[in-house]
Amino acid sequence: MSVDANTRIPSDDWNPIKVTDYPAEYDRLRAERPLAFTSDYDGFYGFMRYTDVQKGSRDWRTYTSGQPFLEFPEFMRSIPIQENPPTHTFFRKFLAQYFTAERVAMLVPDIEDLVARNLDPLITAGEADMIEQFGIIVPQQVLAKFMLLPDDAWETMADSLAKADAVRHDIAAMREINKNLWNPTVEALIEDRRANPQDPAIDIMTGVLELMPEGRSVTQEEAVAIGVQIFSAGADTTTAAIGSILSYLGSHPKDQAELRRRPELVDSAIEEILRLAPPLHHTGRKATKDVEAFGTVIPEGAKVGLNVFSANRDEDKFVRGNEYIADRSPNPHLTFGHGPHQCMGSPIARAELQAMLRQILAKTSNFVLSAQPVSNGRPLRTGWTSVPIRFEK
């Protein structure tokens, strides 16, 4: 059986567009419908339990990549996330050289400086919206530094995100804008690097333009797709994580106080909040054949969601899975993915989050929410429009 006009559409097990309490809904689905269908976003089947999500993330032969975001049927072409081996392997191996521990360590002083330059005035002022005044700024500045862009390039990048955020409640408009949101930025960078090549050992885009996939020169389309992947992956996900960390610790004074007493727990606390609040709930795949699971047949060609949010709270894997435990160890959460498509940029995101939280704890005696944080309201995402924080020195 394959997806066609004669395929029977199953009834909905849930409707993510209408969910108001994702943790509770995912608890229900893990227990009752571990493979759940919804007709939302043109229909997809979602795995809800940790074991199935982890297995599906590794099994690219059965669950192939191509549409990584279930809500966007025509997302701007991105390499390597939309590719599969062996093409995926070639491009990922090339990119991996720019994300080694040594390369990230070289970037850390810049990250710490950018965090301090943006954070210190906010602490001095005593209050700030940590999304508008920090969260949408620092990740773009770090990405600009990593990509060897001019210091003011982050402003153009932030403008691109603002355009998408402005239509976040309009599914049709979001789909349209995400067809080529980052293409103009990447195309301008490629044009510059063709005219002014940098050291390819350091500069990703210069290295991209020297690639020889299958013994031929890289195409313009491929070069743009690689750049789009880097810019889109390093954008609003880190902003979302910043909001989640500050929202949680700003409303849980005992947990914040514990980190002040035991700063060695900062890194594991960040991992725990990432587990509980992954910016992306699903990673998208398509079934390459009919797959039977939990009494349901996923037809060949159907969209499949690997629900990392639900998997991260699966109590068969995580004791007290819905609770925050600062020193949870081990903590094999799937927020950054798993298998061949695991996020290569995660060390940079972690460095940003660690620098932010360590500096806030060191430079203040306390911080609290000064008003209720505002979710950006996007289904299948954890994100924030506003996280107002009051700092106490």
N, C-alpha and C positions, 0 to 999 in steps of 0.2 A: 504494500500500500504506500502511496505517496500523497503529498498535499496537492489536491487539484479541486476542480469544481464539484466533484462527486464525493469528496471526503466529508464524512459526517463531523460537524463541529460539536465537540462535547459541551456540556453545560459548565458554567463558571463555578469554580471552587472558591474564588475570591475575586475582588476587584481593586487592584492596587490604587487606582485613581481616586477611589472613595475612602481608603483607609485613613483613620485618624489616630490609631494607636498601633504602630507597626510591631513593637515587641509582643503585644498581646495577640495580634493576628498571626504572627509567625509562630508563637507558642502553639496556637490552635492548629495551624497547618502542619507543623512537625508531628504533632500527635495524631491528627486525623487524615491529612492529605499530604504526605511527604513528597508526592509528585502532584503538583497542583496546576490546574489549567485556568487561564483567564482569557477572555476575549478582548480585554483592554490592549491597546497598542497593537492592533491587528492580530492578536492572539499569540500566546506562548505558553509553554509548559515550564514549570519551575521546580527544581529540586530544592528541598528545604533542610535536609539533614547534613551534618558535617561530612560524614563518610561519603555520601553521594556527590556532594559539591566538590570535595577534594579529588575524588576519583574522576569526575567529569572534567575537572580542570586539566588533568593530565592526559586524558584520552582524546587527543585531537583527531584521531582517525574516525571516531564515532560522533564527536561533537566538534565540528569544524568552526574556526573563526571566520569572520567576514562582516558580521553586523554586531560589533561589540556592545553597542548601547541599544537595548531593546526598543526604546521609544523613538529611535531615529533610523528609519529604513534606508535613508540615503545620506548617512553621515559622511563628511568629507573624508576622502581616501586617506588612510593612515597606515604607515609601515613602521614596525612589523606587526602591530596588533591585529590587522585584518588579514594577515597572511598565515599560511601553515607550512610546516616543513615540506620540502627542503628550502623553499624560498625564505620562509621565516628564519630558518637557522642561519642562512648567509647574512641577512641584514642584522639580526640580533647579535651575532658574533662580532660584526663590525662595530656596532654601537657599544658593546660591552666594554671596550677599551677606554671609553670616556667616563665610565661609571665605576671604576675600580676603587677600592678603599683608599689607595694612595691619592687618586685624583680628588676624591671627595674631601680627604683630609686637607688638601691644598686649598679647597674652597671654604673650609670652616672658618678661618679668620675673617674672610669677607662676610660670611653669613652673620657672625657675631657682631661685626661692625655695623652692618645694615640693620640688624635687630636693635642695637643700642641707639643708633641715630634716630630711628623712628619711635622707639619706646620711651626714651628718656624724657622728651618733652611732654608726653602724655602722662607719665607718672608725676612730673612737676606740676602739670595742670590739675592733677588730682582725679580726673574723670575723662573717659574717652569711650567712643563706640569702637570696639576693637575689631570690628569688621571694616567699617568705612574708613577708619583712621590708621589701621594697621594691617588687617588680614587681607585686604585686596591690594595692598601696596608691596609688602615685603616679599611674598612669593614671586611677584613679577620682577622685582629688583634682583632677586637671587638668580632667577632664570636669565635675565639680561646679562648679569655678570658671567654666568656659566657659558652663555652663548657668545661671549665677547662682543656684546652690543654696546652702543653708546649709553651713558648713564641715564639719559632721559627716555630711552626706548621703552621702559616699563609703562610709561603713560599711555602710549599707543596700545600696548597689550591690555592694560586695564580698561581702556575704552572698548576694546573688542568684547571683553567679558561683560561690560555694562550693557552693551547692545543686546547680548543674549539674555541677560538677566531681566531686561526691561520687558521681554515678552514671555517670561517663564511660565505664565499661567495660560498661554495660548499655544496649544500643542501644535497646530498647523504652522504658526509663525515660528515656533522653536525649531520645527523640522526644517523649515525653509532656510533659516539663518545658519543652521549647523551644517548645511551642505558645503559651505565654503568660508566659515567664520575666520579661520586662520590663514587661508590661502594668500590674501594680499600681503600680509606681514612676511610670510615665508618667501613669496616670490620676490619681494623687494630685497630680502637678505641674500637670496641666491644671485640676483643681479649684481649686488655689491661684491659678493665673493668671487664671482667670475671676473670682475674688473680689478678686484683687490684681494687676491688670495692670501690667506694666512697660513701659519704652520699647521698642516693637516694632523699632526700628532696632538695638537692642542685644540684646534678649532673644528668642531663637528661638521659644519656645513662645507668648509673647504675639503675635509676628508670625504664627505658624501659625494662631492663633484668629481673626485678622483676614483670612485668605486668602479669596479669592472665586474658586474654580475654576469655570470655565464660567459665571461671573456669579452663582453661588449661594454661600451660606455653606459653609465647610468643615464636614464632618460630624465627629461625635465619633470615629467609626471611623477616618477619615482622619487626624485630629489624633493619635490614639493611634499609628497606624502610622508617622507621621513621627517621633514621639518614640522609638518602639521602634527604628527605624533608627539614630538618633543614639546611643542608649545601647548597643545591641548592637555597632555598628561601632567604638565607642571603648573597648571593654572588653578582652577577653582577647588580642586580636591584638597590642597594644602590649606587654602582659606577656610574650607569647611572644618578641617581638623582643628585649626586654631580656635574657631568658634566653639566647637564641642568641648575642647579642653577647658577653656575659660568659663563656659557656661556651667560645666559640672563643678569645677573647683570653686567658682564664685558663688555657688549655692550649697556647697557642702563644706562648711568651715572645719569640721573635725578632720576630714580627709586632707584639706589644704594644710592644716596645722601639722598633720603627720609628716607631710613632705618637708615642712620647715624644720621639724625635729630630725628627720632622717632624709637628708637630701640625696642619699645614695639610692633612694627609691624613685627618683624623678623619671628615669628612663622607663622603668617597668610600669609606672603609673600612666605614662603617655601610651604605652602599648595597650594597657587595659582600657583606656578610653577609646583608642582606635578600634579595639575589639568590639566595644559596646556601640560605637557610633561610626561605622564605616561610611565614608562619603558616598560611595556607590553601593547600592544594595545588591545589584545583580551584575554579573558579566554575561554577555550574550553569546550564544552559539547557535548552530543549526545542525540538526540530526542528518547524518549522511546515509542512514538506513532506518528501517523500522526498529524501534527499541521498545521492549516490553519491560515495565518496572511497576511494582506495586499494583498489579492488575490493570494497568493502563498501557496502551500502545501509543508511543510517540511516533507519528508518521514521518517517513523520510521527507526531508525538506522543511520540517516544522522548526520554528524558533524555540530555543531552549534557554532558560535562565538558570544560572548557577547562583543561588541566593546566598551570598557571603554574610549578609546581616543575620539571617536566620541561622546559618551554620555556626556563626561565632557565638551564639547563645545556646547551642545544643548541649543539654546537660549530660548526654552520653559522652561528650568530649570535655566539657568544662564544668567542674563542680560549681554549683550555685551560679549558673551561667548568666543569669540576669542581674547579678550583683557585681559591683566594683570591688575588686580586691587588689590593692596597690602592689603587693609583692607576689602576685600570681606567677607561678613558675612550675612547669613550662607554660608558655602562652602561644601556642601555634595558631594564632588567628589568621584568617584568610583575607584581611582587609586589603593587603597589597597583592592579592592574587596568589596563584599556586601553579606550578608546572611551567610549561614553555612560555606562558605569557605573564609570568610574575613581573611586577613593576621593577624596572631597572633603576628608576629614579628614587626609589624609596629611601636610600641612605641620605639623599639630599633633603627630602621632606623631613625625615627624622632629625637631621641636624638643625633644621629651622625650628622645629617644635621644641627640641631640647634647649636650644639657645634662648628662645622666648621664655619658656617656663623657668629656667634657671635664673635668668636675669630678673624676671618679675619677683621671684621669691627672694632673691638677694637684695633687691632695691626697695622692697616694701615690707611692711609688717603684716599687711593683710590686704586682700582685695575681695570685693563683693559685687554682685550684680546690683546696679543702681536702678534697674527696671527689668521687666521680663524680656528675655531674649526673643527675637522674632525669627521664626523659621522662614526660609524662602518658599516653603510650601510646594516644592516640586516632588511629585510622586517618585518613589524608588530612589530617593536621594536623601542624605542628611546634609543640610546646608542652612546657612544663616544670612539674613538680611541685616540684622542688628544684634550686637551683643554689648550692651552698655555696662561698663565696669567702673567702679569707684576704687581708687587706690588710696591706701593709708600708709604713710611713711613710717 
